[in-house]
Amino acid sequence: MDLSFSAEDLEFQHEVRTFLVENLPADVKDRSDRGLHITREHMILWQKKLAAKGWIAPNWPEEHGGPGWSLTKKFIYNSEYALSGAPGVSPFGVSMVGPVIYTFGSDEQKAKYLPDILNTDALWCQGYSEPGSGSDLASLKTRAVRDGDDYVINGQKIWTSWAHLADMMFCLVRTNTEVKNQEGISFVLIPMDSPGITVRPIIGIDLEHSLNEVFFDDVRVPIANRVGEEDKGWTYAKFLLGNERNLVARVARSKYQLTRLIEIAGKEVAYGGRLLDDPDFKRKIAKLEVDLMALEYSELRYLSQDMAGRKLTAEPSMLKIKGAEIAQTLKGLLVEALGVYGTPYETDEETGARNDGPIGPDHAHGNQADNLYQRAATIYGGSNEVQRNIVAKMMLGL
Amino acid sequence: MDFELSSEQTLLKDSVDRFVQDNYDLTARRVLVASDLGYSKDHWALFAEMGWLGLPFSEESGGYGGSNVDVSVMMESFGEGLVVEPYMATVLLAGRLIDVAGNADQKAAIIPAIIEGKMKLAFGYSEPTSRFDLFDVTTTASASGKGYVINGHKALVYHAASADKIIVTARTSGDQRDKDGISLFVIDANTKGLSLKTYRTLDGQRASEVVLEGVEVGPDALLGKEGEAFDVVDKIIDLAITAASAEAVGAMRKVNEITIDYVKTRQQFGAPIGSNQVIKHRLADMLIEEEQSKAMADMAAMRADIGGDDRVQTASATKARIGEAAKFVGEQGIQLHGGIGMTDEYPIGHYYKRLQTIDKLFGNVDYHLKRFSDAR
């Protein structure tokens, strides 16, 4: 067991820090600081800078465009990335579909999609949930029927984040109704401009448009767009979920927002002094910070275990449960810190901004929006209740 | 950066695990706890033979120069077995104080004797009114002739009754809560004026109230520089927190193992109670708490080995996080057992009690959250 950094590691740390400081645009950082959604333009601008540097996909194998870093370097990179305040890289391409394509895709698919994912030349969305298939995802009904060289797809997806901005969707469809639920699903890549696709917005409790319904009405997709074997899509979907583990703990983001919380609590006045000096609030921050430290080192411990070749089972589920809970506690405290200014909530239809007025102190802008949005953290990607079922089954034999 | 055990550490873990397996079933432990001494002389001799008593001491002092990770590996296994031998008192507290602060004569007289299993020590650092503050010292040591006269009362001194020497903090100058002016003294247990009121602790260990009335010691009893002991004590206690945290992780692991086995076999309404989702989720949360604690304990040991300037924050964060986890795991371990969990006969309550004493050892959750916060 060893946590020490070599001279080379320290040099790398310096390189990462310098690059991020010099390249992160102020307006991109500002939206991210406030917990506001990144704009499409900002996302493309920022991710292209990372891609040009070769750092967009730290977890990808070198042969597919990853940087080939050690666990220590990944840790350093993630820590520095968090400290810089940069918005997280959109997960749908780099963290989700990319690894599925380079692991199970055909050579043509790899050549066609991987460069676009790395360069953010295509934005992706995830077609998983359906109105009748949430936690019980394998019961999904969106149907794909073969017709010549195409699948003809009919059905509906829901809760599809950023479908309205996406160029491509990776989608689970039913290709076989004669077998058990899990055995009749295929994993297909669908261009969002295909005729027959309708995207309808769902306005969230944050009064934002991030979620969508996506309808498929005789949408034709080439069979060549299927990843891996027909009816084996559930395997790839599970691989994708397992592969998400670098992401589910949200440690880097929470660390950054914790420093923001401390900053805000240092500015807010309470009981005639700084809120940060109030023993009750101080204790809440300390507890959160300690919980986050435990989460951070849990994640590292599992990554270390994985690299040592001892296979993980439901460890990512444990990270997801704690990571989401901690993120929500943190957002709750960011709002709590504002006192009465946690309440105003004006939206601007044109810019999609919240409290852009600003109402109250400048640092109040964004906190409540982020808090509302992140109520989803314990729901999406398999609700925390489902994750506990997985832990009980896989790790406890219950 | 990695969390894997080296081959030497794996060997160490295997041998401690084997010791626990061979010697520490609940019945055997019950006999030890009921004995006058409260632990086993034979086990202590075995510890010496295995080299465990010299593990953390520097090579210059005759020890094996083991790392904090090595110590944690051992303590985690001790935690699984609810081991009662005074390893913490003799080796990790008093022994380390001698190793770090002692002069050549003191080291030569004490460390080899500890390693051989011939000498046991205890460390009195808390007082009836100090709560968890190590600098809150009312015991005084006044210069007298070439030596000192010590007066005061040390609270909850683990294993003082079986110690050959007792180390205490005493004030050589300053006020009750000054960090300056605290000194360490090594006192022979049979020195005139030193008296013990010995009792059992809730987890079956032995501790004493140590009262010092006009205890006269020579100049050679002073350990380290006069008036400058606080930093040394603070550091050694932080290392001991790292070790105690690993011990708590071992105990939590065992609570979870025992409870999982129980809910799989206990039948109610015609099915194992573990088939209820509410039980599954509770146990999932218990496992998560154990795992978060394990990561903290490993991190703390590794950081202690690096020896950076984050020592106070690391130790306090770890103690606070593990204290929270231990409370939840220990309490729910009893809860999921129902009635049988309430009995002295069944192991779960013994783990619960051990976890509770660890929380009170060196400062509880509230204390360490505050210390963590104040160190920012």
HADDOCK unambig.tbl for C-alpha pairs under 7 A between the chains (distance, minus, plus):
assign (segid A and resid 1 and name CA) (segid B and resid 2 and name CA) 5.34 0.50 0.50
assign (segid A and resid 1 and name CA) (segid B and resid 3 and name CA) 4.47 0.50 0.50
assign (segid A and resid 1 and name CA) (segid B and resid 4 and name CA) 5.18 0.50 0.50
assign (segid A and resid 1 and name CA) (segid B and resid 5 and name CA) 5.65 0.50 0.50
assign (segid A and resid 1 and name CA) (segid B and resid 302 and name CA) 6.63 0.50 0.50
assign (segid A and resid 2 and name CA) (segid B and resid 1 and name CA) 5.17 0.50 0.50
assign (segid A and resid 2 and name CA) (segid B and resid 2 and name CA) 5.42 0.50 0.50
assign (segid A and resid 2 and name CA) (segid B and resid 3 and name CA) 6.55 0.50 0.50
assign (segid A and resid 2 and name CA) (segid B and resid 302 and name CA) 5.73 0.50 0.50
assign (segid A and resid 3 and name CA) (segid B and resid 1 and name CA) 4.50 0.50 0.50
assign (segid A and resid 3 and name CA) (segid B and resid 2 and name CA) 6.53 0.50 0.50
assign (segid A and resid 3 and name CA) (segid B and resid 302 and name CA) 5.94 0.50 0.50
assign (segid A and resid 3 and name CA) (segid B and resid 303 and name CA) 6.81 0.50 0.50
assign (segid A and resid 4 and name CA) (segid B and resid 1 and name CA) 6.17 0.50 0.50
assign (segid A and resid 4 and name CA) (segid B and resid 306 and name CA) 6.69 0.50 0.50
assign (segid A and resid 71 and name CA) (segid B and resid 1 and name CA) 6.87 0.50 0.50
assign (segid A and resid 72 and name CA) (segid B and resid 1 and name CA) 5.35 0.50 0.50
assign (segid A and resid 283 and name CA) (segid B and resid 369 and name CA) 6.66 0.50 0.50
assign (segid A and resid 283 and name CA) (segid B and resid 370 and name CA) 6.90 0.50 0.50
assign (segid A and resid 286 and name CA) (segid B and resid 369 and name CA) 6.01 0.50 0.50
assign (segid A and resid 286 and name CA) (segid B and resid 373 and name CA) 5.76 0.50 0.50
assign (segid A and resid 287 and name CA) (segid B and resid 369 and name CA) 6.66 0.50 0.50
assign (segid A and resid 290 and name CA) (segid B and resid 317 and name CA) 5.40 0.50 0.50
assign (segid A and resid 290 and name CA) (segid B and resid 321 and name CA) 6.33 0.50 0.50
assign (segid A and resid 291 and name CA) (segid B and resid 321 and name CA) 6.71 0.50 0.50
assign (segid A and resid 294 and name CA) (segid B and resid 292 and name CA) 5.32 0.50 0.50
assign (segid A and resid 294 and name CA) (segid B and resid 293 and name CA) 6.94 0.50 0.50
assign (segid A and resid 294 and name CA) (segid B and resid 295 and name CA) 6.25 0.50 0.50
assign (segid A and resid 294 and name CA) (segid B and resid 296 and name CA) 5.35 0.50 0.50
assign (segid A and resid 295 and name CA) (segid B and resid 292 and name CA) 6.36 0.50 0.50
assign (segid A and resid 297 and name CA) (segid B and resid 295 and name CA) 5.34 0.50 0.50
assign (segid A and resid 297 and name CA) (segid B and resid 296 and name CA) 6.56 0.50 0.50
assign (segid A and resid 297 and name CA) (segid B and resid 299 and name CA) 6.74 0.50 0.50
assign (segid A and resid 298 and name CA) (segid B and resid 292 and name CA) 5.87 0.50 0.50
assign (segid A and resid 298 and name CA) (segid B and resid 295 and name CA) 4.95 0.50 0.50
assign (segid A and resid 301 and name CA) (segid B and resid 3 and name CA) 5.77 0.50 0.50
assign (segid A and resid 301 and name CA) (segid B and resid 295 and name CA) 6.50 0.50 0.50
assign (segid A and resid 304 and name CA) (segid B and resid 2 and name CA) 5.50 0.50 0.50
assign (segid A and resid 304 and name CA) (segid B and resid 3 and name CA) 5.94 0.50 0.50
assign (segid A and resid 318 and name CA) (segid B and resid 288 and name CA) 6.16 0.50 0.50
assign (segid A and resid 388 and name CA) (segid B and resid 281 and name CA) 5.52 0.50 0.50
assign (segid A and resid 388 and name CA) (segid B and resid 284 and name CA) 5.74 0.50 0.50
assign (segid A and resid 389 and name CA) (segid B and resid 280 and name CA) 6.94 0.50 0.50
assign (segid A and resid 389 and name CA) (segid B and resid 281 and name CA) 6.74 0.50 0.50
assign (segid A and resid 391 and name CA) (segid B and resid 284 and name CA) 5.88 0.50 0.50
assign (segid A and resid 392 and name CA) (segid B and resid 280 and name CA) 5.55 0.50 0.50
assign (segid A and resid 392 and name CA) (segid B and resid 281 and name CA) 6.93 0.50 0.50
assign (segid A and resid 392 and name CA) (segid B and resid 284 and name CA) 5.55 0.50 0.50
assign (segid A and resid 396 and name CA) (segid B and resid 260 and name CA) 6.92 0.50 0.50
assign (segid A and resid 398 and name CA) (segid B and resid 274 and name CA) 6.27 0.50 0.50
assign (segid A and resid 398 and name CA) (segid B and resid 275 and name CA) 6.63 0.50 0.50
assign (segid A and resid 398 and name CA) (segid B and resid 280 and name CA) 6.59 0.50 0.50
